[in-house]
């Protein structure tokens, strides 16, 4: 499996303490306020070797002792622009905070805090490079719907994964990655909605709901979406241009996510990969395989085989997809 986050790229101060699973999930647990140095999140050097942007990184401040969860993913590349001083972010126990491993935030934590860090490639989360600044902008509070469910689960995974036997450990890692991908998708959508001007706030969620409703329709296109919402295609493109994406890219990402999930479900295991791709609107199996590999770093066949070995079955209980008739 392609992995852009791994033991060879994490800073030496933390690389030896990160536990890596076969599917590319790394886990590190550390305490704040112990030793001469303050706690620091794992970081990576940029692939091109260039330094990060000028200025000080943002500071995360813990409001109280307790447990805090972090998800580190590689962000952008190239020459980052100089930035304005970043605003401090207050965290509470149980918060889940995504961060860019190329530019980790500074931590201002009192003694007695326990930090549990998950490291993985953004491709495993289904994120584009342009999505990383949004998902890392604010933490996921444990009071949010999905955050309340995942915070205790991820904490338990960090504690038990290392002591679990390989079949159980791989299943836990598999479930953790899939749930983190779901969390990243929901968190990204929340940030996109919060950025919309008031005049567009009501329209964009309707469009996103329409896309999900007709995702299996091969004729779904900017033209049909614009017609259904009584707007011009140009205005539709403007709505998503402001979010740093395109309508076609959003549709493809959603279809790929559904195909990826279907390939892990027992209810779809006798359905061919070409049929799954066709069900979710991909007319060409060859094109589907190419964009699937580009998004997730492996072919659909490799993904299905890996799921069969490493913990397939969770989607049957939580997913909405059903095998096509």
N, C-alpha and C positions, 0 to 999 in steps of 0.2 A: 504494500500500500504506500502511496505517496505520503510523505510526512514532512512538513516544513518546520515543525517544532519537534525537537528531539534532544537526546542527551548531549550530542556533539555541539549543539548551538546554544544551549542554555549556559549562562555565566558559570564559571567554575565554582563560585561560592555556593551555588544551589544544585548544580548538575548531579553531583554524587548522591544527593538526597531525594531526587525525583524518582518515583517508581513509575515505570513505563509498562503499559499493557501492549499486547501484540497489535491491537488495532490503532495504536498511536495516541492513546490517552495517557498523559502524565499527571501524577498526583504528588503534591508536596504539602506536608503539615509542619507548621512552625509556630513558635510562641513569640509574643512581643515582650519587650522589656527584659529579655534574658541575655546577658553578655554585654560586651562593651559597645557593640554596634546596634543601631535600631533595625527593626525588621525591614527587609527589602524584598520586593516581589521579584521573581525570576524575570530575566530579560534576555533578549537575543540581539546580536548585531544585525544591522540591515544587510540584505543579500549583496548589495552593491558596495558595502563597506563605508558608505558615507555617514557622516554624523547626523544626529537628529536635529530638529529645528532649534534655533537660538531661543534662549529664555529658559525660565524655570518650568518644570512640569507641574501639573496640578497637584494639589495636596489633598489626600483623603484623611479625614479626622474622625477617629472613633469617639462617639459620645459616651461610651461606657465600656467596661470590660465585657467579655463574652466571646462568641464565636462569629467569625466573618468568613464569607466564601468569595473566592475570586476565580474568574475564568479568563485565562490569558490566551490571546489569539494574535497571529501576525497581522499587522495592519498594512498601511501603504508602503510604497517603495519610491525610489527616486530621490530627488532633492526636496526635502520638506521646506516650506516657506517659514520665515520668521513669524512668530506669533505674539499676540498680546498676552500679558500675564494671566495665567489660568485661575479661575475662581476656585476657592476651596470647596470641597464637597463633604458634607457631614454624613457619616454612616452610623447605623444602629445595628445591634446584634441580630444576626440572621440575614442581613442584607446579602444579596448576590451581586457582585460587581464585575462586569466585563472590563478588560483592559487590554491595551495594545502592548505586546511583549517587546516591540521595537522601542517603545517609549513609556515604560511603566511609571505610574504616579508615585509620588513620595507618600510615605505613611507617617502619620502622627498618631500613634496608638499608645495608650497607657499600658502599664505592666498588667499582665494577666489575660491579655487577649489571645485567642487561639485562631490562627489563620490556616485555612484549607484552600489550596490552590490547584485548579485543574488547568492543564495545558493541552491544547490540541490545535490542529490546523483549521483555518476558517472554512476550508472546503467541507470538512466534516459537519460543520454547522449550517452549510448551505448559504454562506454569506459571500457576497462580492467584496472586493477590496474597498469599494466606496461605501459599503454598509458599516464598516468597522467604527468610523468616528461617531456614527449615530448610536450604536449599541453600547459604546463605551462612555457616552456623554453623561448618563445618570445611572445610578444603581437600581437594581430590581428589589423593591421592598418586600419583606416577608408577608406584608399585609395584602399584596396583590394576589389575585386568584392562583396563578400558576406558581408564583414565588412561594406562597404559603405551603404548597404541596412539595415543591422540589427542595427547598432549603433543608428540611430534616433528612430527606432521602440522600441528597448529595453528601451531607455530613456523615451519614452512616456508611456510604460507599467509601469515602476517604478513610474511615477507620477500619473497615473490614476487608477491603480489596486485597491488601497485601497478605493477609492471613488466610485468604480463601484458596481452595484448590483450583487448578487451572480451569476446569469446566465452569465452576461457579463464578470464579473471578472474571472470566471472559464474558459470561452472561451479564454480570453486574456492570462491567465496563460498557458493553453493548447498550444496555438499557440507559446508562448514564449519558452516553453520547447522543442517543436519540432524543432523550428528554431535554438535554441542553440545546439541541437543534430546534426543538419545539419552542423552548423558552426564548432563544435568540430570535426566532421568527416573530413571535408575539411581541417581544420587547421592541424589535425594529419597527413593527407596524405602529406601535404606540408612539414612538418618537416621530415617525413620519406624520401621523395624524396631528400631533401637537405642533408641528411646524407649519401646518396648513393655515393660510389666512382665513379669517372668519367667513368670508364670502364663499370659500370653497370647502369649508369643513364638513358641510352636510353632503356635498356631492361626491367627494372622494371615497368615503366609506361605502356609499351606494354602488359606485363603480367597482370597488374591490369585491363587494358581495356578488355583484352581477358576474364578474369574471369567475369567481369560485363556483357559482351556480351552473355556468355553461362551460366549465373547463373541459368537459369531455366532447364538446361540439367542435369538430374540425374546422367549422366555418367561423369560429370566434376570431374576431379581428378588430383593429381600431375602428374600422368603418361600422361594423355591427354594434360595437359598444357605444360609439358616438350617436348612432341613429336611435338606439334604445333610450338614451338620456337626453335627446333633443339638443345636442350641442354639436359643434363642428369638429371634424377630425383634428384640425389645427389647434383648437382650444383643448381638446383631450390630450394631445401631445404636450401642450404647455403645462398642463396640470402635473404630468409625471416628469417633465423636464426639470421643474422646480425641485423635485425630489431626487434628482441625480440618476434617473433611470428612464426607461422607455416602456410603452405599453407592451410591445412585443417581448421585451426582456422579462417583464413581470409575468406575463402569461407563460413563457417558457420555464421560468423558475418554479412557478406553482405546479406546472405539469410534471416537471422533473421530480419535485418533492413528492408528488402523489405516486409516480412510478417507482421511486426509490422505496416508499413505504410499502407499496403493493408487493414488491419483490421480497419483502420480509414476512409476508402474511401466509399462514398455512392455507387460508381460503383461496389463495391465488397460486399455490405451488404447482398445480397442474395446468396453469395457463401459460402459454408460450410468451417469451419476452416480446416478440413482435406484436402479439395480441394485446399485451398490457400497454405497450407504446401506442398502438392504434386506439385503444379505449380512451386514453387520455389525450388524444388529439395529434399524435405524431404520425404523419402519413408515411414517412420513410423510416424503416428500421435502421438503415445505415446512418441516416442523419441523427436519429435518436441515440444510437450507440456513441456517436462522435460527441454530441453535446453532453451526454451523461458522463463520459470519461473526463471531458473538460471541466465539468462542475464538481465531480466527486473523486477524481483521481484513479478510477478503476472502471472497467467495463460493467454493463448490467449483469452479465453472466458471473463475473468475479464477485460482484456485490451480493447476488443471490446465493452463490456458493458460500460466501463468508457468513451470511446470515444463517444459513442452514447449520453451520458449524458453531456459531458463536452466540446463540441466544435468541433465535427467532421465536416469535409468538406473542410478544407484548402487545403488538399492534392489533391482534385479534380482540383484545379486551378493551383497548382504548380507541382504536381507529374507527373511522366511519366508512371506509371503503368496503364494498362487497364485490365479489367476483362477478364479472359480466355474465349475462345469461347465455 
